[in-house]
Amino acid sequence: MGFDLVKAIAPGLGYLIPHVAFRHHERQDGSGYPRGLTGNNTLGKSEKKTIHEFGAVAAVADI
């Protein structure tokens, strides 16, 4: 929901901000949601499912 909302109200924010909204409940050990990602805090268009460092900060802050 947050991902779609951010993309809709602020399309000029680019790629990163909506993905932080989408991934902010992910945890490094895979216990988060919605996708149960594990990772090394890298973001890219690779096949690896990882958590970006901004997403990790948002998760710790639990915003």
N, CA, C and O of each residue as an XYZ file, in Angstrom:
252
protein
N       0.820     -1.185      0.000
C       0.000      0.000      0.000
C       0.872      1.260      0.000
O       0.636      2.164     -0.801
N       1.871      1.337      0.878
C       2.730      2.512      0.946
C       3.489      2.748     -0.341
O       3.644      3.887     -0.781
N       3.967      1.660     -0.948
C       4.697      1.744     -2.212
C       3.826      2.405     -3.275
O       4.258      3.350     -3.936
N       2.607      1.912     -3.439
C       1.697      2.463     -4.445
C       1.311      3.901     -4.128
O       1.205      4.733     -5.029
N       1.103      4.190     -2.859
C       0.730      5.542     -2.451
C       1.848      6.536     -2.749
O       1.599      7.604     -3.308
N       3.077      6.188     -2.378
C       4.210      7.086     -2.628
C       4.408      7.295     -4.120
O       4.646      8.419     -4.563
N       4.312      6.227     -4.897
C       4.467      6.375     -6.348
C       3.376      7.257     -6.940
O       3.631      8.022     -7.870
N       2.162      7.154     -6.405
C       1.040      7.920     -6.948
C       1.117      9.403     -6.590
O       0.848     10.260     -7.432
N       1.482      9.706     -5.349
C       1.452     11.111     -4.932
C       2.748     11.851     -5.230
O       2.760     13.082     -5.257
N       3.834     11.130     -5.453
C       5.119     11.786     -5.710
C       5.912     11.025     -6.764
O       6.961     10.460     -6.457
N       5.428     11.004     -7.996
C       6.107     10.224     -9.032
C       7.519     10.711     -9.343
O       8.317      9.958     -9.901
N       7.839     11.939     -8.998
C       9.164     12.468     -9.282
C      10.238     12.042     -8.285
O      11.402     12.412     -8.441
N       9.869     11.274     -7.273
C      10.844     10.864     -6.268
C      11.805      9.797     -6.762
O      12.840      9.560     -6.140
N      11.484      9.169     -7.843
C      12.383      8.162     -8.387
C      12.149      6.779     -7.813
O      11.080      6.479     -7.280
N      13.161      5.953     -7.931
C      13.079      4.529     -7.619
C      13.227      4.226     -6.129
O      12.546      3.337     -5.618
N      14.085      4.932     -5.436
C      14.470      4.571     -4.083
C      13.366      4.761     -3.046
O      13.090      3.841     -2.276
N      12.739      5.910     -3.008
C      11.783      6.235     -1.946
C      10.607      5.258     -1.899
O      10.275      4.783     -0.813
N       9.963      4.936     -3.019
C       8.881      3.951     -2.943
C       9.352      2.588     -2.433
O       8.607      1.896     -1.739
N      10.578      2.201     -2.769
C      11.080      0.906     -2.310
C      11.403      0.907     -0.819
O      11.287     -0.128     -0.163
N      11.803      2.042     -0.283
C      11.973      2.132      1.169
C      10.619      1.934      1.836
O      10.514      1.218      2.832
N       9.581      2.565      1.292
C       8.236      2.385      1.835
C       7.806      0.921      1.759
O       7.161      0.414      2.677
N       8.162      0.244      0.673
C       7.772     -1.151      0.481
C       8.534     -2.094      1.404
O       7.970     -3.074      1.890
N       9.807     -1.807      1.649
C      10.669     -2.761      2.353
C      10.962     -2.409      3.808
O      11.802     -3.062      4.427
N      10.312     -1.417      4.369
C      10.739     -0.964      5.688
C      10.436     -1.937      6.817
O      10.886     -1.706      7.940
N       9.704     -3.001      6.578
C       9.483     -4.024      7.605
C      10.346     -5.259      7.395
O      10.211     -6.234      8.134
N      11.224     -5.239      6.411
C      12.128     -6.369      6.183
C      13.212     -6.378      7.258
O      13.580     -5.330      7.788
N      13.714     -7.558      7.571
C      14.784     -7.725      8.554
C      15.932     -8.491      7.914
O      15.714     -9.303      7.015
N      17.151     -8.239      8.372
C      18.331     -8.880      7.792
C      18.261    -10.404      7.862
O      18.783    -11.082      6.978
N      17.631    -10.945      8.886
C      17.594    -12.396      9.051
C      16.448    -13.070      8.305
O      16.271    -14.284      8.408
N      15.671    -12.293      7.555
C      14.577    -12.870      6.774
C      13.259    -12.964      7.515
O      12.286    -13.484      6.968
N      13.197    -12.477      8.748
C      11.971    -12.596      9.534
C      10.968    -11.479      9.254
O       9.870    -11.488      9.809
N      11.326    -10.526      8.408
C      10.430     -9.403      8.122
C       9.389     -9.732      7.068
O       9.264    -10.874      6.626
N       8.661     -8.729      6.682
C       7.636     -8.889      5.653
C       7.644     -7.658      4.775
O       8.169     -6.638      5.220
N       7.121     -7.664      3.594
C       6.215     -8.653      3.018
C       6.910     -9.811      2.314
O       6.253    -10.803      1.996
N       8.217     -9.724      2.058
C       8.855    -10.754      1.234
C       9.851    -11.624      1.972
O      10.386    -12.560      1.379
N      10.123    -11.359      3.232
C      11.069    -12.166      3.989
C      12.483    -12.132      3.431
O      13.166    -13.154      3.379
N      12.913    -10.949      3.016
C      14.224    -10.812      2.388
C      15.353    -10.963      3.399
O      15.210    -10.605      4.568
N      16.455    -11.488      2.937
C      17.699    -11.470      3.692
C      18.693    -10.727      2.825
O      18.494    -10.612      1.615
N      19.749    -10.226      3.416
C      20.652     -9.535      2.523
C      21.799     -8.824      3.173
O      22.055     -8.929      4.372
N      22.484     -8.088      2.313
C      23.690     -7.380      2.702
C      23.576     -5.886      2.451
O      24.586     -5.209      2.257
N      22.362     -5.371      2.453
C      22.107     -3.936      2.286
C      22.528     -3.378      0.945
O      23.010     -2.247      0.882
N      22.369     -4.111     -0.106
C      22.660     -3.571     -1.425
C      21.369     -3.473     -2.211
O      20.484     -4.319     -2.088
N      21.274     -2.439     -3.013
C      20.111     -2.253     -3.860
C      20.590     -2.203     -5.287
O      21.539     -1.489     -5.610
N      19.959     -2.932     -6.109
C      20.317     -2.918     -7.507
C      19.294     -3.697     -8.293
O      18.349     -4.258     -7.739
N      19.492     -3.721     -9.544
C      18.558     -4.437    -10.395
C      19.098     -5.837    -10.680
O      18.978     -6.356    -11.790
N      19.691     -6.429     -9.654
C      20.235     -7.767     -9.792
C      19.163     -8.785     -9.431
O      18.066     -8.423     -9.006
N      19.481    -10.026     -9.599
C      18.561    -11.095     -9.253
C      18.541    -11.353     -7.747
O      17.612    -11.980     -7.239
N      19.568    -10.868     -7.026
C      19.599    -11.072     -5.584
C      18.520    -10.234     -4.919
O      18.348     -9.058     -5.239
N      17.802    -10.843     -3.998
C      16.819    -10.113     -3.213
C      17.513     -9.650     -1.945
O      17.798    -10.452     -1.055
N      17.782     -8.363     -1.867
C      18.516     -7.828     -0.730
C      17.812     -6.605     -0.166
O      16.879     -6.077     -0.772
N      18.256     -6.170      0.972
C      17.659     -5.028      1.657
C      18.593     -3.828      1.526
O      19.775     -3.924      1.856
N      18.081     -2.721      1.056
C      18.881     -1.509      0.909
C      19.128     -0.888      2.276
O      18.323     -1.052      3.194
N      20.250     -0.168      2.412
C      20.604      0.423      3.704
C      19.558      1.417      4.196
O      19.335      1.504      5.403
N      18.907      2.170      3.312
C      17.858      3.091      3.750
C      16.649      2.313      4.264
O      15.995      2.735      5.218
N      16.360      1.200      3.644
C      15.286      0.335      4.124
C      15.606     -0.230      5.496
O      14.726     -0.345      6.348
N      16.876     -0.584      5.708
C      17.295     -1.102      7.010
C      17.164     -0.029      8.085
O      16.726     -0.322      9.197
N      17.539      1.210      7.768
C      17.400      2.308      8.727
C      15.928      2.547      9.041
O      15.566      2.732     10.202
N      15.089      2.545      8.030
C      13.654      2.742      8.251
C      13.082      1.610      9.093
O      12.194      1.842      9.913
N      13.576      0.391      8.906
C      13.093     -0.748      9.685
C      13.484     -0.615     11.150
O      12.681     -0.900     12.038
N      14.713     -0.183     11.403
C      15.162     -0.004     12.783
C      14.350      1.097     13.450
O      13.963      0.979     14.612
N      14.097      2.163     12.708
C      13.285      3.256     13.234
C      11.815      2.865     13.297
O      11.026      3.499     13.998
N      11.446      1.802     12.552
C      10.078      1.276     12.462
C       9.075      2.372     12.148
O       8.066      2.548     12.832
N       9.395      3.114     11.071
C       8.513      4.201     10.660
C       7.487      3.726      9.667
O       6.658      4.513      9.211
